[in-house]
Amino acid sequence: MGALGLISPEDCLAYYRAWAATYDGGFAADMDYRLPAHVAAAFLGAKGQGPELGPVLDVGAGTGLLAERLRDMGFQGDIDAADFSPDMLGREREKGIYSGLHQVDVTKAIALPRAYHGVVSSGTFTAGHVGPGALPNLLAVALPGAVFALSINLRVWTGAGFDRAMQDLADKGKIHDLQLIEAQVFCAAAASVDADHAGDRAAIAVFRAD
């Protein structure tokens, strides 16, 4: 997949500008993309739900597949979208499933209030995308006790240092109750489309902010 070979922010913007219109019906459908559903289930399983839960931030929201899965599973709280691509945000706007849309670069300080009771992400922490240096930026907009469910492609879990970054945050008391749930990124249909990535797996890092 070309998206995994992206290098610069300019590459990302251009790639997702071209991909936005066909992402759902092309890539997601053809590859039987299941990761958003796995992340949604992990988030709700960690008690990321209930009438008392405030807004949730969907990081690297893309076309809104993760938010759609959350709604399918009964989540009724507000969800805000954060994405680097204005073209992807345009697709999210068309679907009308988000309370707020924010164009942000999560590798830098995020100009959003510390107001989120949950932070979720599917497909953002992978090759050619966002590294572990973004984790403190996400914690900065999360309230104490906020539930996180972030997918991290196992291709980069060790190589990009996510394993060390998570342990460091836990050791410093920034996060607690860390658990890793391994999940398939795609299902069987992907083998005939992209054999090199059809077997990709991700660790869904579920934890709470301190």
LONU-63148 format. One line per field, with one value per residue (C-alpha): residue in three letters; x, y, z. Coordinates in steps of 0.1 Angstrom, whole numbers, plus 5000, padded with zeros to 4 digits. Each point is the difference from the previous one (the first is absolute). Example, Ala and Ser with C-alpha at 12.3 -4.5 7.8 and 13.67 -1.06 7.14 Angstrom:
REM LONU-63148
type: c(ala	ser)
px: c(5123	5014)
py: c(4955	5034)
pz: c(5078	4993)
***
This chain:
REM LONU-63148
type: c(met	gly	ala	leu	gly	leu	ile	ser	pro	glu	asp	cys	leu	ala	tyr	tyr	arg	ala	trp	ala	ala	thr	tyr	asp	gly	gly	phe	ala	ala	asp	met	asp	tyr	arg	leu	pro	ala	his	val	ala	ala	ala	phe	leu	gly	ala	lys	gly	gln	gly	pro	glu	leu	gly	pro	val	leu	asp	val	gly	ala	gly	thr	gly	leu	leu	ala	glu	arg	leu	arg	asp	met	gly	phe	gln	gly	asp	ile	asp	ala	ala	asp	phe	ser	pro	asp	met	leu	gly	arg	glu	arg	glu	lys	gly	ile	tyr	ser	gly	leu	his	gln	val	asp	val	thr	lys	ala	ile	ala	leu	pro	arg	ala	tyr	his	gly	val	val	ser	ser	gly	thr	phe	thr	ala	gly	his	val	gly	pro	gly	ala	leu	pro	asn	leu	leu	ala	val	ala	leu	pro	gly	ala	val	phe	ala	leu	ser	ile	asn	leu	arg	val	trp	thr	gly	ala	gly	phe	asp	arg	ala	met	gln	asp	leu	ala	asp	lys	gly	lys	ile	his	asp	leu	gln	leu	ile	glu	ala	gln	val	phe	cys	ala	ala	ala	ala	ser	val	asp	ala	asp	his	ala	gly	asp	arg	ala	ala	ile	ala	val	phe	arg	ala	asp)
px: c(5000	5014	4988	5026	5029	4992	5029	4991	4969	4996	5000	4972	4979	5003	4994	4968	4987	4999	4988	4972	4972	5006	5013	4968	4988	5035	5026	4978	4976	5025	5024	4972	5014	4990	5023	4975	4976	5027	5010	4964	4993	5032	4990	4965	5014	5022	4968	5004	4963	4971	4979	5027	5027	5009	5013	5023	5028	5005	5036	5008	4963	5002	4966	4984	5000	5009	4973	4975	5009	4997	4965	4991	5011	4977	5023	4979	5025	5015	5030	5024	5022	5036	5018	5029	4982	4974	4987	4993	4983	4978	4988	4994	4979	4978	4992	4990	5011	5024	4993	5032	5025	5036	5029	5030	5035	5002	5038	4999	4982	4963	4980	4970	4989	5007	4964	4999	4988	5011	5025	4998	5020	5000	5027	5019	5030	5015	5029	5002	4977	5002	5026	5000	5011	4963	4988	5008	4981	4969	5003	5001	4964	4987	4984	5013	4986	4993	4997	5024	4998	5027	5009	5037	5011	5023	5023	5011	4992	5037	5018	4985	5003	4963	5009	5025	4978	4971	5021	5016	4966	4989	5032	4996	4964	4985	4978	4987	4982	5018	4989	5008	4974	5013	4977	4999	5001	4982	4981	5001	4990	5033	5021	4989	5005	5033	5017	5029	4978	4970	5014	5007	4993	4997	5004	4971	5014	4973	5008	4988	5016	5012)
py: c(5000	5034	5016	4980	5015	5037	5021	5037	5019	5012	4964	4992	5029	4992	4963	5004	5028	4974	4972	5018	4994	4963	4990	4983	4983	4991	4993	4993	4978	4983	4992	4991	5025	4989	5020	5028	4975	4984	5034	5010	4967	5004	5036	4990	4969	5023	5018	5028	5006	5011	5032	5016	4997	5033	5005	4975	5010	4978	5005	4995	4996	4996	4996	4992	4962	4997	5024	4981	4968	5017	5011	4965	4986	5024	5029	5031	5026	5029	4991	5025	4993	5009	4995	5015	4998	5027	4977	4972	5025	5009	4964	5000	5031	4984	4971	5022	4977	5023	5029	5018	4998	5011	5001	4992	4986	4977	4999	5036	5016	4998	5032	4984	5003	4973	4988	4965	4970	4976	4998	4974	4994	4974	4998	5031	4985	4980	5001	5033	5017	5011	4988	4997	5037	5009	4982	5029	5024	4977	4998	5037	5003	4971	5004	4979	4965	5004	4966	4995	4974	5004	4976	4996	4979	4972	5007	5032	4990	4993	5016	5034	4998	4998	4972	5022	5031	4983	4985	5034	5017	4973	5003	5038	4996	5016	4970	4970	4967	4994	4969	4989	4983	4984	5002	4994	5032	4983	4968	4973	5022	5020	4971	5004	5038	5005	4968	5018	5017	4977	4983	5032	5001	5028	5004	5020	5019	5005	5022	5028	5035	5011)
pz: c(5000	4990	5032	5020	4980	5006	5013	5002	5011	4964	4988	5025	4990	4963	5005	5021	4978	4971	5023	5019	4974	4996	5034	5013	4968	4988	5027	5030	4981	4977	5029	5024	5025	5035	5022	5007	5014	5022	5014	5007	5018	5021	5009	5011	5018	5021	5012	4975	5001	5021	5004	5021	4973	4984	4965	4983	4976	4969	4990	4963	4995	4962	4985	5034	4999	5037	5011	4978	5018	5034	4990	4987	5035	5018	5010	5003	5013	4980	4977	4986	4970	4998	4966	4981	4967	4992	4973	5024	5023	4971	4998	5037	4997	4974	5023	5029	5027	5018	5024	4990	4972	5007	4975	5022	4998	5030	4998	5014	5029	4994	5003	5016	5037	5025	4998	4987	5020	4973	4972	4972	4968	4973	4973	5009	5019	4972	4975	4981	5025	5036	5025	5038	5004	4996	5031	5025	4977	5002	5038	5002	4987	5021	5035	5029	4997	4963	4982	4970	4973	4974	4972	4993	4971	5012	4971	5019	5036	5009	4971	5005	5038	5010	5025	5018	4998	5016	5028	5006	5003	5024	5021	5002	5012	4969	4992	5018	4995	4967	4981	4964	4979	4968	4970	4963	4979	4970	4993	4974	4970	5003	4988	4964	5001	5018	5011	5016	5026	5002	5031	5018	5037	5025	5037	5014	5030	5026	5030	5022	5003	5034)
***
